[in-house]
Amino acid sequence: MKTAPKLSSLVSTKTVLASSLLAASLLVTGCQTTSLSQSSTSAASQSPADAKKIVVSALQQQRRQSFSYHTNLEISNDKQFTNVDTKQLVASASVDSYCEDNHDQGYAALLTQSEAQGKDISASAYQAQRNALKLSYVACAQAYEAWSDSHYDSDADAVAADDANYDVKRTNKNAVIVVPSSSPTADKQANLKPVSPYYDKIFTEYEGKKTKLDIKKAQLMDAYLLKPLSLNAQGVYQPLAGKFTMLTSAQYQARNNYTSINQPIYVDLKNGTIYLWADNFASMNSKVLDDKLGAKWHNKWLKIALDDGTLPKGFGSAVIKSHFAALDALYEQAAVSRFDVIAPDTLTTLFPKIPQQQLAPMLHTPKIIRRVQDAASYEQSYKTYINTFHKLIGQQYPDLIVKKTSDEDDAQRPGAEKFTSKILVQHVLIMMKSAMDSDPKTSTLTPTEQVNTRAPIQELYGFDKRGQLQWQHTRSDLPTSKSRQAQPSDSVTIDVLQQYLPLRTQDAAFLNLPSDRQVPNASNSIDLRDYSKELAAYYKAGHGTAMGKLLLNMLPIYKSMYATQVEMMNAE
């Protein structure tokens, strides 16, 4: 079977790791800004080595800077319907229906012609065209049958083979088996019919090509979903204060429809605590789990402590330091040849076009440095990151490194009886080890096919006249086709622009929250750990929703704490 490009799996792996072990530390570097020295940006040399040095220095110095930021993410599928070669379009989504669909489209065109001329399609005037359509269909069908016979010699052939080609035997245990008495494959090869080069090319290269319907669907998705949709995040980063805020938002804006949802996030970097605005989860929680919730979560934060006391002392600090060290290793191996300085007007020549709302602030930038990586190098660079991070954590905390167990030993794996922060970290480190050990050679795609299906990743860095990093833009493609013959056009383009602004302490981090809710504290927040214990006790007393009982029965921590109640739930 065909294997999807590894890039999407890499993205999934990074997302999982970031959301668990590295949540706080990655937030530290999620927004990057710095102030470079005047001498480094005013240097006469514009060599790739200088460009790399400027960028790496900027990304390292940002760790000590405070700033506010705004991030905009736009998704485009322009590649799927812009500048499409109409000669490469096919009649049907599947090769096995090509002949029939091609005939039907030809007949429909002839019918339209006859109606326009006020004649019946069965008239003698169209006899030659009808015969041509018929002969073309017959020739196509015969060619496809011959091509299919030569390309799909699978288990289905063995099932359909003549019984005379097989012998029935009995083993010494009286079991009946069927074995081939001769080679049907050899006979079949001798009887294969030739396929004309014309049809052989059509059928062999059919997979991955687009139909008119595919183009139409892509245009509709662009008009009704991607164009009106916008994803944004803004906030402040203050490392000395141990503070990071993010107001994430999604907007859908059409002519008669404006929909917006916001999620405030507050991260206490010093204590390893994340706060989410509880109102956004209250409605679902009251329906699914807590039928007595009421308005307790209204205008409150939800406190999530990353460490429940089971992690080694100083682990949070070690994670951040190891993260930075791994990034330095990644920067060190970055190929110099991938960096260059480009003129601002180069941005207008890119395809797909950079979204206008992102392009406007980028064009008025005195100095722009570009870095381009092919997908294979991009994947390898993050394997280097994972390897370095895993090694550093393992050296400092060897008890957190747990050998991966087989599926048969799931009962012995950490976390089978109780869910803790330490066990979560152990599982994430296991996932990291698996990512390091994964072999890209297991892909069935050839190197040429991998290049065709994986577009390069481009990063742009904009500096002002004083050498300060104003913005960072990243462009990457997400493949939408697993076809062996998929092209870069079979993808959506993701553009992310991050702008960096001076920190204004008088500005509220969350414009839509009351002043007394800007900073979470004990009086305006709900501790998720304490709340979970109260909810478990509520269920232990026999209360709760049917869905809640089912979900809690599946969680190991609740099984461990309330085994008696679980048995009662099962009895119900």
N, C-alpha and C positions, 0 to 999 in steps of 0.2 A: 504494500500500500504506500501511498505518497506521504511524505513527512513534511509538516509545516516548517517554515523558517524558524530558526532558533531565537530570532530577535524577540518575538512575542513572548516566548517562554522566559527569556531573560528579564523582560519587563515585569512579568508576573512574579518572578522570584524576588526581584528587588523590592517590589511593592510589599510583599509579605514580610520580608526582613525589616523594612523600614517601619511598618506598622506595629511591630512587636518589640524587638530588641533595641533598634536604633531610633525609635520615635523621637526622643528628645534630642539626641545628638545630630540627627539629620536635619532637624528643624533649625539647628544652629547655623548650618551652611546652606539651607534652602534658599536663602536670599544673600547675594554676595555683593559687597561694595568695598571700596577702599579709596585711599587718596595716595596716588603715586607721587614720587618725588619729581620735581620739575625736570631734572636732568635726564631721567629715564625716558620721558615721553618726548622730549625735545631733541633727542639724539638724531643726528643726520642719517644714520644707517637705518634702513628699513628691512633688514635681512630677516628671514624666518627665525633665526636664533634670537634676535632682539625681540621679535614679536612674541615668541614663546616666553621669554624672560619677563616681559611686561605683564602678560596675562597671568602667569604662575605667581608672580609677586603680588598681583592684585588679589588673587584668590586666597593667598596665604595671609595677607595683611588684614583682610576683612574680618578675621576671627576676633579681632580686638576692637572693632568699630561698632558704634551704635548708629542706627539709621531707621528710617521708615521706608516702606517699599509698596509697590503696586504690581501685581502680576495679572496678566491677561492671557488666556488660552483660547485659541481659535482652531477649529477643525474644518478642513476643506477636502472635498472629493473632486476638485476640478479636473484632476488627471483622468478621471474615469469617463469624462464626456467631452473634454476640450481637445481640439486638434486630433480627433479620432480619424484614422484612415478608414473611410467607408468601404474600401475594397477588401478590408480585412474582416468586416462583419460577416457573421455566419447566420444561417437561416434558423437554426434551432439551438437550444441550450445543450442538447445531448447529441453526440455523433450518430447514435443509432436511429434517430428520427430525422436526420438531415435530408435524406432523399425525399421522404414524404413531405416534409415541410417546404423544401425547396420547390417541389412540384406544385404544392398548394399555393404558394406565393406567386408562382408563374401563372397559374390558372386564374388566380384572383386578378392579376394585372391584365390578363387577356379579357376577362369578364368586364373589367372597368372600361377597357378600350371599346368593346362591343356596345356597351350601354351608351358611351359617349357618342358613338356613331349611329345610334338608333337601330341597331341590328341585333338579331339573336345570335348567341355564341355558337349555336349549332349550325349556323349558315355555312355554306360551302366556302365562303370567302375566308373563313378561319380554319379550314380543313388542314392546311399545311402547318399552321401554328399548333393546332391540337395534336397532330401527329408528332411534331417535334417535341412537345412536352411529354408525350407518352414514351417515345423512344429514349428521351433523356432520363426519364424516371427508371425505365427498365435497365438501362445501362448502369445507372447509379446504384440501383438495388443489387444487381449482380456483382458489381465491383465491391460494394460494401460487404456482401456475403463472403466473397473471396478474401478480402482484407481481414475481416473478422476471424475467419478460419485460421489465418496465419498469425494473428496477434493474440488470440485468446485461447491458447492450448492449455486449459486449466483442468481442475478436478471435474468440472461440468462435462468435459469431453469424455472422461473415463466413465461417468455415470451413463452418458448417452451412447457409449460404444456398444458394438455388437456383442451379444453374449457369447458368440463363438470364439471370441478372442480371450476368454477367460476359462479357467479350470476350477472345479470345486474339489477341495481336499478336506480331509478330516485329520485333526491332530490326535495324539495319543490320549487326549482327554475328551475325545469325541466332540471337539468344538469345530464348527464349520467355518472355513475361511475361503475367500475367493482370491485367486492369484492370476496375473496375466500369463497366458500361454504363448503369446507372441507380442511384438511391439506395435501397438496401433499407431503410435506416434510416427514411426517410420513409414507405415502405409499411408498415413494421412499426408505426410510431407510429399510423398510421391504423387498424390492425387490433387495437390493444391493447384488452384487456377491462378494464372498471372493477373496482376492488377496494373492497370495503366499508370504511368508516372503522374498523370493529372490527378486521378482520384486518390492515389496513394499519398500524395502530398496533402490533399484536402483532409483525409481522414487522420493521417499521422499527426498533423499540426493543428487538429481541430480543438483539442482540449485547451482551455484557457482563453479562447477567443470570445469576443462579445457579440451579443445579438442586439438588434434594434431595441428590444424590450429592456435589455440591460442598460443601454444608454438613457432610455426614458426614465427608468427607475432612479438612476444616479442623479439626473436632473431634478426629479421630484424631491429626492432626499435633500439636495442642495437648497432648493427653494423653500421647502416646508419645514425643514429641521435644522440643517447646519447654519444657514445664513441668519435665521432669527435667534440662534442660540449663542450665548456668550457666558464664559466661565471666568470668574475673577477672584482674586484674593488680595487683601491688603492688611497691613499691620506694622508693628515696630519690633525691632530686635535690639535688646540692651544686655549684652553679655555680662557686664560688671554688676548689673542689678539682678541678673539671673532671670530675665523676663523676655518672653517671646509671645506676641499676640498675632492672631490671624482671623480675619473676617472673610470667610469663604462665601461666595455667592454664585448663583446660577440664574440667568435671566433669559426669558424667551419673549422677544418683542416682535410682533407682527402688526399689521395694520389695525386690527381690532382686538388684539390680545396682548396684554403685557402681564407676564407672570414672573415672580421673583421669589427666591428663597435664600435665606442667609443663615450661616452657622458660625457664631462666635466661638473662638478657641483661645484659651489662655494657658500658657505653659510656664510652670514654675521650674526653671532649669536647676536651681540649687537643690530643691527637695524632690525632684523627679516626679512631679505631679502634673497631670493634664486636667483641665477643666473644660467641659462642653456645656453649651447653653441647654438646660434641661427641658425647657418648653417644647423644643422640637421633637423630643422623644416621649413626652408625657402622654399624648393621645394614644399612640400605639401601645405603650406600656400598659395603660389602663384597660385597653381592650383585650390584650393578649395575656398579660400576666397578673397585674395588680388591679382587681376590680374594686378595691377600696382606696385607690390613690387619691381621688378627688382633685383638689387644687394645690396639693402640697408642693408640687414642682413648679408652680407658677412663679415667674420672675426669679428663678433660682439657677445656680450653676450645679453641674454634676461633677463631683470630684472623683478622679480616677488615679490612685496612687500606683505607680509602676513597680514599686518595691513594697512587698508586704512584710518585710523583715527577714525573709529567707535568703536574700542575696548577701554576698560577702560585703563587709564594710569598705566603702570607697569604690564600689563597683561602678556607680554612675560616672564618677570622674574618670575611671579607667576606660570606660566605653568611649567617652568623648576624646580622650587623648589617643586611644588606639584608632579611632575614626580619623582623626587628623593625620596620624602617622601613615595610615593606609592611603589617604588622599595624596600625601606627599610622595609616596611610592608610585602612585598612579601618574602624578605630574612628571616624576623623574623619567618614566619610561615613554612619555608622550613623544612621538616622532616630531622632530623639528620641522621636517618638510611639510607637515600638515598645517603649519601656521603661515599666514601672510597678511599684509596690510592691503586693504582695498579702498577704493574711492566710494564715497557715499552714493553716487549715482548708479553704482553697480547693483544696489539693492532693488532698483526698479526693473532690472533685467531678469530677475529670478522667476522661475516658473515651478509651481504655481506662484502667483503674485502674493507678496506679503500682504495680509489684511491691512486696509487703509488706516484703521485706527492704531495699528502697530507701526506702520511705515512712517506716519507723520512725525513722531518724535525722533525717529532713527535717522531721518535724512539730514537733519541739521546737526550733525556730529562731526567735529574736526578730525577725529582719528577712529578708524574702525579696524579691528583685527579679526580675521576669520580663521576658524579651525574646522577642517573637514576630515571625518573619519569614515572609512568603509565599515560596514556592519560587522565584519569579522574582527577588525581591530577594536571596535567599540565593545564587543562582547568580551574579548580577551582582556581589555583594560579593566573591566569590572571583575573579571576572575582574579586579576592581580590584586584588586582592592579586597575582595572577599578573602583571598588566601592570606594576605598580610594581616587583616583584622583578626581572622580566626587564629592565626599563629600567635599574635600578641596576647589575646585574651587567654588562650590556652597556656601560655607561659606563666601568666600571672595567677590564673585560677584553674589549675589542672582538674580539679574536682567537677568543673562544669562541662568538661569534655566527656561525653558519653558515647560509647560505640553504638553505631546504628544497629538495630535489631531487625530480624526478618519479620515478615508478616505473621509467621506462625508464633512468634514470641511477643505479640502485642500485649499480652497480659503482663509481661515482665518489663515493658517499657516504662520509663518515668512518666508519672502523671496518670497511670491507669487507675489509681485510687484517690489521688488528691491533686488538685490544680493549684500550683503556687507560682510565684514569680521566678523562683529558681528553676522549676521544671519547665516553665515557658522558655527561659533562656537556653536551657539544655536542648530543647526541641529546635529552637532557631539555629543553634550552632550545628546541630545535626543536618538541618537543611542547607546551611552554608557549606558543610563538608560535601554534601551530595552535589551541590552546584559546582564545587571545585573539581569533583571527580567525573562530572559528566563529560562524555567524549563527543565532540562535534562530528567525528568521523562516522558516527552511527547513522547520520542522515543519509537517506537514499538519494538525495539530490546531488547532482554532479557539481563541481566548482562553478562551471558556467551557469548552471541553473540557479545556484545560490546567489551569484552576482546579479542575475536578471531579476530575482524576486526581492532583493534587499537593497533599498536605496541608501546612500550615504547619510550620515548624521552631520549637520552643520551647526556650528556655534559661532555667534558674532558677539563681539565686545565693543561697546562704544565709549570713548573717553573724551572729555571736554578739553579745552585749551590748557587747563591747569593740571591735567593728568588724572582727573578723578573719573572713576568708572560710573557712567551715567545709566547704562542699561546693559542687559545681556539677553540675547535672543537665541533660542534653540529651535531648530527645525528637524523633525524626524518623521519617518513614514511608518504607518502601521499596516502590514499586509492584510488584505481582506480575502485573499484567495490562497488555497493550499495546492493549487495546480502545479504540476511539474513544469509547465510551460508558462507560468504566470510571469507578468512583466511588472516593472515598477509602477506602471499606470494602474495596476490592480491593488491600490492602496489608498488610504486617506492620509493627508498631510496634517501634522500637528505643529502649530506654531505657538511658541511660548515666549512672551516678552516680559522681562522683569525690569522695572524702572526703580532707581534708587534716589531717595530724596533726603534732605537734611532733617534731622529729628527735631520736631517741634513739641516740646513737653506740654504746651497748652492745649494741643489737639487731643480730643478724646479718641481712644483706640477703637471704641465701638459706638459709632454715631447713633445707632438705633437702641441703645440701652440707657437706662437712667444713670445718673451720676453716681449713685450709691451702689451700682452693680458693675462699675468699670473694672474693679479689682475684686476677685473672689476672696471670701473669708469665711470663717466658721458660721457666721449668722446668715449669709446669703447663698450657702451651698449645701448640697446633699452628698454625704460621703457614701460612695457606691458600696464600699465594703460593709459598712454598718447597715445600710439599707438592704443589702443582700441577705444578711443574717435575719433581719426582721421579716423579710418576705419569706424566707425558708421556715421560720417559726410559724408564720401565718398558714402556710401550707401544711405544716406538721399538725396543726390543730384541726385539719380537715377542711380548710377553706380554700379559696382560689378558683381559677377558671379551669375548664376541661383541657384547654390547650396548654395552660400553664403546668398542669400536672403531667401532661405528656412530655413537655420540654424538660422540666426539672428531673423527671425520672431518667432522662438520658444523660444528665450531667454527672460525672463521677464524684464531684465534690459533694453534691447533695445526697448521692447514694451512700457515701461514706459517713456523712453526718447524721442522716436520718434513714437508716436502713429499715427500721420498723415501719416508718410511714410509707416508704416505697412499696413494701409488701402490701400495705393496706390499699395503696393506689392501684396496684396490680389486681388486687382482689375485686376492686370496684369495676 
